[in-house]
Amino acid sequence: MNIYVGNLSFQTTEDELKRLFEAFGQVESVSIIKDKFSGESRGFAFVVMPDQAQATAAIEGSNGKDLSGRALKVNEARSQGERSDRGDRGGERRGGGGGGFGGGGRRR
């Protein structure tokens, strides 16, 4: 199961997350997502645990847990197609459509 871990301190390491989740079972991988330009943490990560029951226990046991002064937000990761927070990208556009310049005619 792929687990989303949010609200991470920017100083949190993959080793710290691995130790936290290993308390619930086998951890296959930990990936802290980093900014492609600065290389700094974006404040969230994904943890992969192969056993469904252990992963569920890890979610329940670590959601809201304090790590480096931050309350973690932990849940099952959703695929990109399941995310509802991506807005209207590629779909219907809202608004005036004129780029904010009005009707396009000259004013007299």
C-alpha positions in Angstrom: 0.0 0.0 0.0 1.2 3.5 -0.8 0.8 5.9 2.1 0.8 9.7 1.9 2.5 11.5 4.8 1.9 15.3 4.9 2.7 18.2 7.1 6.4 17.2 7.5 9.0 19.4 8.9 11.4 20.4 6.1 14.2 18.9 8.2 12.6 15.4 8.4 14.7 12.7 6.8 13.7 9.5 5.1 15.4 7.5 7.8 13.3 9.1 10.5 10.1 8.3 8.6 11.3 4.7 8.0 11.9 4.2 11.7 8.5 5.6 12.5 6.7 3.3 10.1 8.8 0.2 10.8 7.2 0.2 14.3 4.0 -1.0 12.4 5.7 -3.5 10.0 7.9 -3.9 6.9 8.7 -0.7 5.0 9.5 -1.2 1.3 10.4 2.4 0.5 10.3 6.0 1.7 10.4 9.0 -0.6 10.4 12.5 0.6 9.2 14.7 -2.3 11.7 17.5 -3.1 11.5 20.7 -5.2 13.2 20.0 -8.5 15.0 23.3 -8.5 16.1 23.8 -4.9 16.3 20.2 -3.8 14.5 21.0 -0.6 11.6 19.1 0.9 8.2 20.0 -0.2 6.8 18.9 3.2 5.3 15.5 2.2 6.4 12.0 1.4 5.2 8.6 0.3 5.8 5.4 2.3 5.3 2.0 0.7 4.3 -0.9 2.9 3.7 -4.3 1.2 1.3 -5.7 3.9 -2.2 -4.1 3.8 -2.9 -4.8 7.5 0.4 -3.3 8.6 -0.1 -0.3 6.4 -3.6 0.3 7.8 -2.2 0.0 11.3 0.5 2.5 10.4 -2.0 5.0 9.0 -4.2 4.7 12.1 -1.2 4.8 14.5 0.7 7.7 12.9 -2.0 10.1 11.7 -1.9 13.2 14.0 1.3 12.0 15.6 3.9 14.7 16.4 7.1 14.4 14.5 9.6 17.3 14.8 6.9 19.5 16.3 4.4 18.9 13.5 1.2 16.8 13.6 1.5 14.4 10.7 -1.3 14.0 8.2 -1.3 10.3 7.1 -3.7 8.5 4.8 -3.7 6.1 1.9 -2.2 7.7 -1.2 -4.7 8.3 -4.0 -3.7 8.0 -7.7 -3.6 11.2 -9.7 -6.9 10.4 -11.3 -8.6 10.1 -8.0 -7.5 13.5 -6.7 -10.3 16.1 -6.6 -8.1 19.1 -5.6 -6.6 19.7 -9.0 -9.1 22.3 -10.2 -10.3 22.8 -13.7 -7.1 22.1 -15.6 -7.9 21.0 -19.1 -11.6 21.4 -18.5 -14.1 24.2 -18.6 -12.6 27.6 -18.0 -14.4 30.0 -15.8 -14.4 33.8 -16.2 -14.6 36.3 -18.9 -12.3 34.8 -21.5 -11.1 38.2 -22.7 -8.0 38.3 -20.5 -9.5 41.1 -18.5 -9.4 43.6 -21.3 -13.1 44.1 -21.9 -14.8 44.1 -25.3 -11.8 44.8 -27.5 -13.1 47.9 -29.1 -11.6 51.4 -28.9 -12.9 53.8 -26.4 -13.9 57.3 -27.6 
